[in-house]
Amino acid sequence: MPQYVQDRLNIYDAVLFLQGLGNTIQLCLGGLGLGLVIALLVGLARASRFRWLSWPAATYIEIIRDSPLLMQLYLVFFALPLLGLNVPIFVAGVAALMLNSSAFMAEIVRAGIQAVAKDQWDAARGLGMGYIQTMRHVVMPQAFRVMIPPGVGLLIGLIKDSSVVSVISYLELTRVGQILTEKTFLSFQVFGIVAALYFIMCYPLSRLALYAERRLKVGG
Amino acid sequence: MHGYVFQFGEIFRELPMLLDGALTTLHISILTLLISLVVGTLGALCRMSRQSWIRVPATWYVEVIRNTPLLVQLFFIYFGLSQIDIDVSSYTAGLIGLTVNNGAYLTEIVRAGIQAIHRGQFEAGYSLGLSFPQLMRYVVFPQAFRVIYPPLCNQLIGIILWSSLVSTISVQDLALRGKELASTTFRSFEVYIVLTLIYVVMTLIVSGLLKLIGRQLFQRPA
């Protein structure tokens, strides 16, 4: 083996791992936060009685759910410059995760809204509340409970999905793994550590989702 | 967007090449589903075993796979195998990666299917003198299959979409063919619009076919 090949991991690599971890978390928080806003709008539109609202929302959800995240990422990545936006790859990554997760979240929002009994609507309307008031004070607080377990599941998915952003060379955890593999050829060790870091983030969340599901089942 | 002229001509000329990639995608997806069905069935049986040395490893297999990204698993297998000088084609590595990944999800699906079967069925089978394999083969699996068919269909759709990640380890699937076309035509945006549409159409056709097959298989209401 030639001298210049680094044959084990050192402290600088550890720093790189942590940097990747931090960037992965930033991607996920960005994607989740913005995705949630779009999901609320699309979810409300999807649950609407008006076809001109529900139909476009349904189409949006269907297209996102029936195409790979990788394609959505490339589309966003190449579309942004065409729109005259010269943005860092981080923004492209967040935008792709936002679009992708919003479609799945919108379905969770819709299921949550539709899980609230119709009497609640009628009662609120009978009290003279408007659509927004009913949503805000009656439906959403109840729907929110139903949305928690699938919501946590979605967050786990988002953390795992964010690994795909490595293909546009954003320095998140998986990209760090690729770089260190090219540098050291220690694929098992490097991707073992990368996998362990993802596991540490996701496993507690999946326990939480399970716990929430059980709690809510008892509560009705 | 003003000033940008869409050009799809070159892409449509290369459509046969893309569809060839789509065939590879379908091919690897269906193989993955079939092999991971076997893995999932074994996994489910292990996961329900009373022996803890069988049950615990199976549980950890499921937990580790479900809580780490597919892409990392693919890299782990593809680059890992080459690290220990095992030479496999990227197709084989992709197939192994997808199968290991989906085996974990199918373990849970099959387990749920088996657990959905009423206790009385097991007791009746045993009292008729059936051995465990016989019980599984003639009583449990035929009924469980009906339960797991819908989630199995969803899983196949998921595999088709997520198999696009094997393009990163240079399997010549639809996504990689598209990427190559994008780099030769410099029409990335158009290429990925067409690619996304091909994936959507493929998914819709496959899920439609699976619904038809399901109706044929389970004539009686489930």
Boltz contact constraints between the chains, C-beta under 6 A:
constraints:
  - contact:
      token1: [A, 63]
      token2: [B, 200]
      max_distance: 6.0
  - contact:
      token1: [A, 66]
      token2: [B, 200]
      max_distance: 6.0
  - contact:
      token1: [A, 66]
      token2: [B, 203]
      max_distance: 6.0
  - contact:
      token1: [A, 67]
      token2: [B, 196]
      max_distance: 6.0
  - contact:
      token1: [A, 67]
      token2: [B, 199]
      max_distance: 6.0
  - contact:
      token1: [A, 67]
      token2: [B, 200]
      max_distance: 6.0
  - contact:
      token1: [A, 68]
      token2: [B, 161]
      max_distance: 6.0
  - contact:
      token1: [A, 68]
      token2: [B, 164]
      max_distance: 6.0
  - contact:
      token1: [A, 68]
      token2: [B, 199]
      max_distance: 6.0
  - contact:
      token1: [A, 70]
      token2: [B, 164]
      max_distance: 6.0
  - contact:
      token1: [A, 70]
      token2: [B, 175]
      max_distance: 6.0
  - contact:
      token1: [A, 71]
      token2: [B, 192]
      max_distance: 6.0
  - contact:
      token1: [A, 71]
      token2: [B, 195]
      max_distance: 6.0
  - contact:
      token1: [A, 71]
      token2: [B, 196]
      max_distance: 6.0
  - contact:
      token1: [A, 74]
      token2: [B, 192]
      max_distance: 6.0
  - contact:
      token1: [A, 75]
      token2: [B, 192]
      max_distance: 6.0
  - contact:
      token1: [A, 78]
      token2: [B, 188]
      max_distance: 6.0
  - contact:
      token1: [A, 78]
      token2: [B, 189]
      max_distance: 6.0
  - contact:
      token1: [A, 79]
      token2: [B, 189]
      max_distance: 6.0
  - contact:
      token1: [A, 82]
      token2: [B, 1]
      max_distance: 6.0
  - contact:
      token1: [A, 82]
      token2: [B, 4]
      max_distance: 6.0
  - contact:
      token1: [A, 82]
      token2: [B, 189]
      max_distance: 6.0
  - contact:
      token1: [A, 83]
      token2: [B, 1]
      max_distance: 6.0
  - contact:
      token1: [A, 160]
      token2: [B, 69]
      max_distance: 6.0
  - contact:
      token1: [A, 163]
      token2: [B, 69]
      max_distance: 6.0
  - contact:
      token1: [A, 163]
      token2: [B, 71]
      max_distance: 6.0
  - contact:
      token1: [A, 163]
      token2: [B, 72]
      max_distance: 6.0
  - contact:
      token1: [A, 174]
      token2: [B, 71]
      max_distance: 6.0
  - contact:
      token1: [A, 174]
      token2: [B, 72]
      max_distance: 6.0
  - contact:
      token1: [A, 181]
      token2: [B, 79]
      max_distance: 6.0
  - contact:
      token1: [A, 187]
      token2: [B, 79]
      max_distance: 6.0
  - contact:
      token1: [A, 187]
      token2: [B, 80]
      max_distance: 6.0
  - contact:
      token1: [A, 187]
      token2: [B, 83]
      max_distance: 6.0
  - contact:
      token1: [A, 188]
      token2: [B, 80]
      max_distance: 6.0
  - contact:
      token1: [A, 188]
      token2: [B, 83]
      max_distance: 6.0
  - contact:
      token1: [A, 191]
      token2: [B, 72]
      max_distance: 6.0
  - contact:
      token1: [A, 191]
      token2: [B, 75]
      max_distance: 6.0
  - contact:
      token1: [A, 191]
      token2: [B, 76]
      max_distance: 6.0
  - contact:
      token1: [A, 194]
      token2: [B, 72]
      max_distance: 6.0
  - contact:
      token1: [A, 195]
      token2: [B, 68]
      max_distance: 6.0
  - contact:
      token1: [A, 195]
      token2: [B, 72]
      max_distance: 6.0
  - contact:
      token1: [A, 198]
      token2: [B, 68]
      max_distance: 6.0
  - contact:
      token1: [A, 198]
      token2: [B, 69]
      max_distance: 6.0
  - contact:
      token1: [A, 199]
      token2: [B, 67]
      max_distance: 6.0
  - contact:
      token1: [A, 199]
      token2: [B, 68]
      max_distance: 6.0
  - contact:
      token1: [A, 202]
      token2: [B, 67]
      max_distance: 6.0
  - contact:
      token1: [A, 203]
      token2: [B, 67]
      max_distance: 6.0
  - contact:
      token1: [A, 206]
      token2: [B, 67]
      max_distance: 6.0
